[in-house]
């Protein structure tokens, strides 16, 4: 098993760009950007739509959020998430992670700082409960990546 010290690893480019995009905005505009991300959450791939048994519920989220991580043949991580359209904040967080982790190796995903959700400038705009949901989604993603690496 590879040991990763997230404090020493650089933030993946996509996550750094997303964070910077949020931090460049005024507080009120950050929520608008979060809603834009919500609209960009990809649908589950067709191969998973009939397999809810593969999806893990993120219990820390107030909304029914389900996720699944896969590693492709080239050892690239793909995060698949479902979240209701009626929950745009949650969908936005899910989309940020799905987009920000896309194309990364397992080691790069594991090196993402656990506090990333708190670094994008939304702590004053959304409740701590919602931020905890995003942190839980990241944590579950990392756990599933570790499980798939050891399988």
Z-matrix of the N, CA and C atoms (Angstrom, degrees):
N
C 1 1.459
C 2 1.526 1 109.27
N 3 1.302 2 116.03 1 136.89
C 4 1.454 3 122.12 2 -179.35
C 5 1.522 4 108.96 3 -85.80
N 6 1.311 5 116.27 4 132.63
C 7 1.455 6 120.82 5 176.92
C 8 1.525 7 108.67 6 -93.57
N 9 1.303 8 115.84 7 128.08
C 10 1.465 9 121.14 8 -177.89
C 11 1.531 10 108.26 9 -118.56
N 12 1.312 11 116.35 10 127.88
C 13 1.458 12 120.71 11 173.68
C 14 1.517 13 107.40 12 -104.50
N 15 1.323 14 115.44 13 102.21
C 16 1.462 15 120.98 14 -174.43
C 17 1.529 16 112.19 15 -59.99
N 18 1.317 17 117.40 16 -28.20
C 19 1.465 18 119.71 17 -178.29
C 20 1.525 19 111.56 18 -66.52
N 21 1.347 20 116.56 19 -26.41
C 22 1.460 21 120.16 20 -177.63
C 23 1.522 22 112.93 21 -94.29
N 24 1.308 23 117.51 22 -12.41
C 25 1.464 24 120.83 23 -174.69
C 26 1.527 25 110.18 24 -91.37
N 27 1.341 26 116.33 25 141.40
C 28 1.467 27 118.64 26 175.97
C 29 1.531 28 109.72 27 -71.53
N 30 1.300 29 115.87 28 150.46
C 31 1.453 30 121.42 29 177.58
C 32 1.527 31 107.94 30 -69.66
N 33 1.338 32 117.61 31 133.00
C 34 1.471 33 118.90 32 177.46
C 35 1.527 34 110.76 33 -54.05
N 36 1.318 35 115.40 34 146.30
C 37 1.462 36 122.32 35 -173.78
C 38 1.521 37 112.97 36 -52.59
N 39 1.322 38 117.96 37 -48.66
C 40 1.467 39 120.17 38 -176.48
C 41 1.526 40 111.30 39 -62.21
N 42 1.332 41 117.39 40 -43.00
C 43 1.471 42 119.90 41 178.93
C 44 1.525 43 111.03 42 -67.19
N 45 1.315 44 117.31 43 -37.96
C 46 1.471 45 120.48 44 177.27
C 47 1.523 46 110.40 45 -64.05
N 48 1.330 47 116.99 46 -41.99
C 49 1.472 48 120.06 47 178.91
C 50 1.524 49 111.19 48 -65.35
N 51 1.328 50 117.29 49 -40.48
C 52 1.469 51 120.50 50 178.01
C 53 1.522 52 109.58 51 -63.03
N 54 1.332 53 116.94 52 -47.28
C 55 1.467 54 120.69 53 178.84
C 56 1.514 55 110.50 54 -57.99
N 57 1.323 56 116.99 55 -47.31
C 58 1.468 57 120.64 56 -178.23
C 59 1.523 58 111.43 57 -63.78
N 60 1.324 59 116.50 58 -37.46
C 61 1.468 60 120.73 59 178.68
C 62 1.534 61 110.15 60 -61.44
N 63 1.324 62 116.85 61 -42.35
C 64 1.462 63 120.01 62 177.73
C 65 1.528 64 111.04 63 -66.58
N 66 1.320 65 117.08 64 -45.05
C 67 1.461 66 121.04 65 -174.96
C 68 1.520 67 113.21 66 -69.46
N 69 1.321 68 117.56 67 -20.62
C 70 1.471 69 120.83 68 177.30
C 71 1.525 70 112.13 69 -75.70
N 72 1.319 71 116.98 70 -14.66
C 73 1.468 72 121.45 71 -175.72
C 74 1.522 73 112.02 72 -95.76
N 75 1.318 74 114.26 73 156.53
C 76 1.465 75 120.04 74 170.19
C 77 1.533 76 107.71 75 -68.14
N 78 1.314 77 116.66 76 156.64
C 79 1.467 78 122.05 77 -176.18
C 80 1.535 79 112.74 78 -50.99
N 81 1.342 80 117.70 79 -46.61
C 82 1.466 81 120.58 80 -176.15
C 83 1.530 82 111.79 81 -66.16
N 84 1.322 83 116.84 82 -30.15
C 85 1.460 84 120.90 83 -179.48
C 86 1.526 85 112.34 84 -78.52
N 87 1.328 86 116.81 85 -19.16
C 88 1.467 87 120.13 86 178.74
C 89 1.527 88 110.91 87 -65.68
N 90 1.315 89 117.11 88 -36.06
C 91 1.471 90 119.53 89 177.74
C 92 1.521 91 110.98 90 -66.52
N 93 1.315 92 116.53 91 -36.92
C 94 1.467 93 120.15 92 176.74
C 95 1.522 94 109.91 93 -62.64
N 96 1.316 95 116.83 94 -42.90
C 97 1.463 96 120.51 95 177.79
C 98 1.530 97 110.75 96 -64.00
N 99 1.324 98 116.74 97 -39.59
C 100 1.465 99 120.10 98 177.70
C 101 1.532 100 110.43 99 -60.58
N 102 1.334 101 116.44 100 -39.40
C 103 1.470 102 120.18 101 178.03
C 104 1.527 103 111.18 102 -67.02
N 105 1.323 104 116.95 103 -34.43
C 106 1.466 105 120.02 104 175.62
C 107 1.528 106 110.05 105 -63.14
N 108 1.317 107 116.40 106 -42.29
C 109 1.465 108 119.61 107 176.45
C 110 1.526 109 110.22 108 -62.23
N 111 1.320 110 117.21 109 -39.03
C 112 1.469 111 120.76 110 179.82
C 113 1.525 112 110.98 111 -57.35
N 114 1.318 113 116.17 112 -39.32
C 115 1.469 114 120.58 113 -179.97
C 116 1.523 115 112.70 114 -72.69
N 117 1.325 116 116.80 115 -14.06
C 118 1.464 117 121.35 116 -177.80
C 119 1.527 118 113.47 117 -99.59
N 120 1.340 119 117.78 118 2.47
C 121 1.464 120 119.32 119 179.73
C 122 1.521 121 108.79 120 -65.10
N 123 1.333 122 116.45 121 119.14
C 124 1.471 123 118.52 122 -178.28
C 125 1.525 124 111.68 123 -67.06
N 126 1.318 125 115.12 124 149.41
C 127 1.461 126 120.24 125 172.98
C 128 1.518 127 108.39 126 -68.58
N 129 1.334 128 115.23 127 158.61
C 130 1.459 129 118.87 128 173.82
C 131 1.519 130 109.87 129 -60.98
N 132 1.315 131 117.22 130 143.86
C 133 1.469 132 118.46 131 172.95
C 134 1.530 133 109.00 132 -59.22
N 135 1.292 134 115.96 133 148.59
C 136 1.463 135 121.40 134 -176.39
C 137 1.528 136 112.13 135 -53.84
N 138 1.325 137 116.44 136 -36.00
C 139 1.467 138 120.19 137 -177.03
C 140 1.525 139 112.76 138 -64.74
N 141 1.329 140 118.09 139 -16.56
C 142 1.464 141 121.06 140 179.36
C 143 1.526 142 113.46 141 -104.96
N 144 1.302 143 117.81 142 -12.45
C 145 1.458 144 120.13 143 -175.25
C 146 1.516 145 112.74 144 -63.16
N 147 1.309 146 118.08 145 -28.38
C 148 1.456 147 121.15 146 178.77
C 149 1.525 148 112.41 147 -102.16
N 150 1.336 149 116.36 148 16.54
C 151 1.465 150 120.54 149 -179.08
C 152 1.526 151 111.41 150 -130.37
N 153 1.331 152 117.25 151 64.70
C 154 1.464 153 119.07 152 179.07
C 155 1.527 154 112.51 153 -62.33
N 156 1.328 155 117.18 154 -18.10
C 157 1.460 156 121.08 155 178.92
C 158 1.529 157 112.32 156 -65.22
N 159 1.318 158 117.63 157 -20.97
C 160 1.462 159 121.28 158 178.86
C 161 1.522 160 112.30 159 -82.39
N 162 1.306 161 116.48 160 -18.60
C 163 1.465 162 120.73 161 -174.98
C 164 1.525 163 111.04 162 -87.79
N 165 1.313 164 115.98 163 139.20
C 166 1.458 165 122.32 164 177.86
C 167 1.521 166 109.17 165 -103.06
N 168 1.319 167 116.57 166 131.29
C 169 1.464 168 121.55 167 177.27
C 170 1.518 169 108.98 168 -74.38
N 171 1.324 170 116.35 169 134.90
C 172 1.465 171 122.09 170 174.90
C 173 1.526 172 105.68 171 -94.63
N 174 1.318 173 115.03 172 92.17
C 175 1.466 174 121.31 173 -172.86
C 176 1.526 175 113.31 174 -63.96
N 177 1.322 176 117.11 175 -25.94
C 178 1.462 177 120.43 176 -178.75
C 179 1.525 178 112.67 177 -70.88
N 180 1.318 179 116.82 178 -16.28
C 181 1.465 180 120.58 179 177.57
C 182 1.519 181 109.72 180 -83.09
N 183 1.337 182 116.20 181 138.71
C 184 1.456 183 120.74 182 177.99
C 185 1.522 184 111.14 183 -65.94
N 186 1.302 185 116.60 184 -33.41
C 187 1.462 186 122.48 185 179.71
C 188 1.525 187 109.18 186 -90.41
N 189 1.327 188 116.90 187 158.22
C 190 1.464 189 118.83 188 177.28
C 191 1.529 190 110.92 189 -73.39
N 192 1.316 191 115.58 190 98.76
C 193 1.455 192 122.74 191 -179.29
C 194 1.524 193 107.64 192 -112.14
N 195 1.336 194 115.07 193 132.93
C 196 1.457 195 121.41 194 179.33
C 197 1.519 196 108.08 195 -128.09
N 198 1.332 197 115.34 196 145.96
C 199 1.453 198 118.89 197 -176.79
C 200 1.515 199 111.05 198 -143.55
N 201 1.322 200 114.49 199 160.36
C 202 1.453 201 122.45 200 178.02
C 203 1.518 202 107.81 201 -153.57
N 204 1.326 203 115.74 202 136.69
C 205 1.456 204 121.37 203 177.33
C 206 1.520 205 107.98 204 -111.34
N 207 1.310 206 115.61 205 137.63
C 208 1.453 207 119.07 206 172.01
C 209 1.522 208 108.88 207 -129.57
N 210 1.325 209 115.13 208 150.63
C 211 1.458 210 122.50 209 171.91
C 212 1.516 211 106.10 210 -109.85
N 213 1.327 212 116.45 211 128.20
C 214 1.457 213 118.27 212 -179.80
C 215 1.532 214 109.63 213 -85.22
N 216 1.307 215 116.08 214 -177.52
C 217 1.465 216 121.68 215 -176.61
C 218 1.523 217 112.98 216 -63.37
N 219 1.314 218 116.59 217 -19.84
C 220 1.463 219 120.96 218 179.69
C 221 1.523 220 112.18 219 -98.17
N 222 1.349 221 115.72 220 12.67
C 223 1.461 222 122.74 221 178.60
C 224 1.530 223 112.30 222 63.17
N 225 1.326 224 115.31 223 41.73
C 226 1.458 225 122.43 224 176.43
C 227 1.524 226 107.63 225 -108.74
N 228 1.328 227 116.05 226 138.47
C 229 1.465 228 122.36 227 -178.26
C 230 1.523 229 110.21 228 -84.60
N 231 1.330 230 115.09 229 137.73
C 232 1.461 231 122.20 230 173.44
C 233 1.528 232 106.86 231 -128.62
N 234 1.327 233 116.15 232 120.94
C 235 1.454 234 122.01 233 177.94
C 236 1.519 235 108.22 234 -101.24
N 237 1.332 236 115.99 235 123.82
C 238 1.458 237 122.19 236 177.55
C 239 1.530 238 107.39 237 -113.79
N 240 1.328 239 115.81 238 129.48
C 241 1.458 240 120.75 239 -175.82
C 242 1.521 241 109.53 240 -136.47
N 243 1.329 242 115.46 241 141.62
C 244 1.458 243 120.14 242 170.03
C 245 1.522 244 107.74 243 -118.47
N 246 1.302 245 115.32 244 140.37
C 247 1.466 246 122.57 245 176.22
C 248 1.526 247 106.63 246 -152.52
N 249 1.331 248 117.00 247 141.72
C 250 1.464 249 119.32 248 -176.71
C 251 1.526 250 113.25 249 -64.86
N 252 1.322 251 115.22 250 145.35
C 253 1.476 252 120.23 251 177.25
C 254 1.522 253 111.33 252 -61.72
N 255 1.323 254 116.50 253 -24.82
C 256 1.473 255 120.64 254 179.58
C 257 1.530 256 111.98 255 -74.98
N 258 1.311 257 117.02 256 -0.87
C 259 1.464 258 122.42 257 -179.58
C 260 1.524 259 109.79 258 -123.28
N 261 1.344 260 116.18 259 69.80
C 262 1.467 261 118.61 260 -172.89
C 263 1.523 262 114.81 261 -63.63
N 264 1.321 263 118.41 262 -32.68
C 265 1.465 264 119.78 263 178.80
C 266 1.520 265 109.75 264 -64.11
N 267 1.312 266 115.76 265 -47.76
C 268 1.462 267 121.02 266 179.81
C 269 1.518 268 110.73 267 -63.51
N 270 1.333 269 116.67 268 -44.35
C 271 1.473 270 120.27 269 177.37
C 272 1.528 271 110.71 270 -60.63
N 273 1.323 272 116.41 271 -38.72
C 274 1.457 273 120.04 272 178.76
C 275 1.513 274 112.05 273 -62.34
N 276 1.333 275 116.56 274 -45.98
C 277 1.461 276 120.31 275 178.00
C 278 1.528 277 110.82 276 -62.27
N 279 1.328 278 116.42 277 -43.56
C 280 1.470 279 120.56 278 179.25
C 281 1.526 280 110.33 279 -61.02
N 282 1.314 281 115.87 280 -41.85
C 283 1.459 282 120.83 281 -179.64
C 284 1.524 283 111.48 282 -66.39
N 285 1.320 284 117.33 283 -39.85
C 286 1.465 285 121.00 284 177.53
C 287 1.521 286 109.76 285 -57.60
N 288 1.326 287 116.23 286 -47.12
C 289 1.461 288 118.98 287 -179.22
C 290 1.524 289 111.70 288 -69.70
N 291 1.321 290 117.35 289 -43.17
C 292 1.466 291 119.80 290 180.00
C 293 1.530 292 110.17 291 -59.97
N 294 1.317 293 117.30 292 -43.26
C 295 1.465 294 120.53 293 179.88
C 296 1.531 295 111.68 294 -74.05
N 297 1.312 296 115.97 295 -40.54
C 298 1.461 297 120.43 296 -176.21
C 299 1.516 298 114.14 297 -70.96
N 300 1.327 299 117.18 298 -27.03
C 301 1.463 300 121.28 299 -179.27
C 302 1.526 301 112.36 300 -96.27
N 303 1.324 302 116.68 301 -9.64
C 304 1.468 303 120.91 302 -176.99
C 305 1.523 304 110.87 303 -58.69
N 306 1.325 305 115.41 304 131.16
C 307 1.452 306 121.10 305 176.03
C 308 1.512 307 115.78 306 82.50
N 309 1.334 308 117.57 307 3.05
C 310 1.461 309 120.21 308 -179.03
C 311 1.527 310 111.19 309 -86.86
N 312 1.307 311 115.39 310 158.08
C 313 1.456 312 121.07 311 173.04
C 314 1.532 313 108.49 312 -81.71
N 315 1.314 314 117.28 313 163.59
C 316 1.465 315 118.66 314 176.52
C 317 1.524 316 112.72 315 -56.44
N 318 1.318 317 117.20 316 -40.85
C 319 1.461 318 120.50 317 -179.42
C 320 1.526 319 111.58 318 -62.43
N 321 1.335 320 116.78 319 -39.22
C 322 1.463 321 120.16 320 178.69
C 323 1.525 322 111.21 321 -67.06
N 324 1.328 323 117.12 322 -39.37
C 325 1.471 324 120.21 323 178.21
C 326 1.527 325 109.93 324 -64.29
N 327 1.332 326 116.33 325 -45.02
C 328 1.463 327 119.71 326 -178.91
C 329 1.525 328 112.26 327 -64.82
N 330 1.330 329 117.04 328 -23.62
C 331 1.465 330 121.21 329 -179.36
C 332 1.528 331 113.30 330 -84.31
N 333 1.329 332 118.33 331 -8.03
C 334 1.466 333 120.33 332 178.44
C 335 1.530 334 108.08 333 -64.10
N 336 1.318 335 117.79 334 128.43
C 337 1.474 336 119.79 335 179.84
C 338 1.528 337 111.69 336 -59.10
N 339 1.323 338 114.96 337 136.01
C 340 1.458 339 120.22 338 -179.40
C 341 1.526 340 112.30 339 -60.21
N 342 1.324 341 117.01 340 -25.71
C 343 1.468 342 120.18 341 -178.38
C 344 1.531 343 112.93 342 -90.56
N 345 1.334 344 117.59 343 11.45
C 346 1.465 345 119.78 344 -179.49
C 347 1.529 346 112.76 345 -48.42
N 348 1.334 347 120.32 346 -44.97
C 349 1.471 348 119.41 347 -179.34
C 350 1.534 349 113.63 348 -56.34
N 351 1.317 350 116.72 349 -27.99
C 352 1.466 351 120.07 350 -179.82
C 353 1.520 352 113.20 351 -83.51
N 354 1.330 353 117.39 352 -3.74
C 355 1.465 354 120.44 353 -175.47
C 356 1.522 355 113.30 354 -100.66
N 357 1.336 356 117.73 355 -2.46
C 358 1.463 357 119.10 356 -173.77
C 359 1.534 358 113.18 357 -95.88
N 360 1.322 359 116.22 358 9.69
C 361 1.459 360 119.51 359 171.49
C 362 1.515 361 115.90 360 82.59
N 363 1.315 362 117.69 361 23.13
C 364 1.469 363 119.49 362 -179.10
C 365 1.525 364 113.45 363 -109.86
N 366 1.323 365 117.58 364 5.11
C 367 1.462 366 119.62 365 -175.89
C 368 1.525 367 112.59 366 -62.40
N 369 1.325 368 117.98 367 -28.11
C 370 1.464 369 120.30 368 178.20
C 371 1.527 370 112.29 369 -88.64
N 372 1.326 371 116.94 370 -13.15
C 373 1.463 372 120.21 371 -174.04
C 374 1.524 373 113.98 372 -101.70
N 375 1.316 374 117.36 373 -24.59
C 376 1.467 375 120.39 374 -179.88
C 377 1.519 376 109.52 375 -127.72
N 378 1.298 377 115.55 376 161.20
C 379 1.462 378 119.99 377 -175.45
C 380 1.532 379 111.28 378 -71.42
N 381 1.329 380 115.62 379 153.36
C 382 1.466 381 119.53 380 175.64
C 383 1.538 382 111.65 381 -58.69
N 384 1.316 383 116.89 382 -31.25
C 385 1.463 384 120.70 383 178.69
C 386 1.528 385 110.80 384 -62.50
N 387 1.317 386 116.64 385 -41.31
C 388 1.469 387 120.18 386 179.03
C 389 1.531 388 110.89 387 -68.39
N 390 1.327 389 116.89 388 -40.53
C 391 1.464 390 120.00 389 177.37
C 392 1.532 391 110.32 390 -64.28
N 393 1.320 392 116.47 391 -36.35
C 394 1.464 393 119.71 392 177.23
C 395 1.527 394 110.31 393 -64.10
N 396 1.342 395 116.63 394 -35.06
C 397 1.461 396 120.04 395 176.42
C 398 1.520 397 111.57 396 -62.96
N 399 1.333 398 117.11 397 -41.80
C 400 1.464 399 120.15 398 178.62
C 401 1.524 400 109.97 399 -66.78
N 402 1.323 401 116.76 400 -40.42
C 403 1.463 402 120.02 401 177.35
C 404 1.523 403 110.90 402 -62.10
N 405 1.331 404 116.28 403 -39.24
C 406 1.465 405 120.49 404 178.30
C 407 1.520 406 111.09 405 -65.38
N 408 1.320 407 116.85 406 -39.12
C 409 1.461 408 120.58 407 177.86
C 410 1.535 409 110.06 408 -62.12
N 411 1.318 410 117.09 409 -42.47
C 412 1.457 411 120.99 410 177.01
C 413 1.528 412 110.19 411 -64.61
N 414 1.323 413 116.90 412 -43.96
C 415 1.463 414 120.86 413 179.86
C 416 1.518 415 112.62 414 -62.46
N 417 1.323 416 117.34 415 -42.76
C 418 1.466 417 121.03 416 178.48
C 419 1.528 418 110.59 417 -66.94
N 420 1.327 419 115.99 418 -36.03
C 421 1.463 420 119.82 419 176.85
C 422 1.523 421 109.58 420 -60.74
N 423 1.318 422 116.82 421 -47.52
C 424 1.456 423 120.83 422 -179.80
C 425 1.532 424 111.00 423 -62.39
N 426 1.317 425 117.30 424 -41.47
C 427 1.456 426 120.49 425 179.24
C 428 1.519 427 111.00 426 -61.65
N 429 1.348 428 116.06 427 -45.32
C 430 1.459 429 118.95 428 179.30
C 431 1.525 430 111.21 429 -64.82
N 432 1.319 431 117.63 430 -37.01
C 433 1.467 432 120.52 431 177.09
C 434 1.534 433 109.28 432 -61.48
N 435 1.322 434 117.19 433 -46.91
C 436 1.476 435 120.33 434 178.89
C 437 1.527 436 110.66 435 -59.17
N 438 1.323 437 116.76 436 -43.37
C 439 1.468 438 120.41 437 -179.70
C 440 1.527 439 110.48 438 -62.16
N 441 1.301 440 117.32 439 -41.47
C 442 1.468 441 120.64 440 -178.61
C 443 1.521 442 111.41 441 -71.45
N 444 1.331 443 116.73 442 -31.90
C 445 1.464 444 120.01 443 177.33
C 446 1.527 445 110.97 444 -67.24
N 447 1.321 446 116.22 445 -35.96
C 448 1.470 447 119.50 446 -176.95
C 449 1.531 448 112.50 447 -87.31
N 450 1.326 449 117.14 448 -7.23
C 451 1.477 450 119.82 449 -178.49
C 452 1.513 451 111.35 450 -76.32
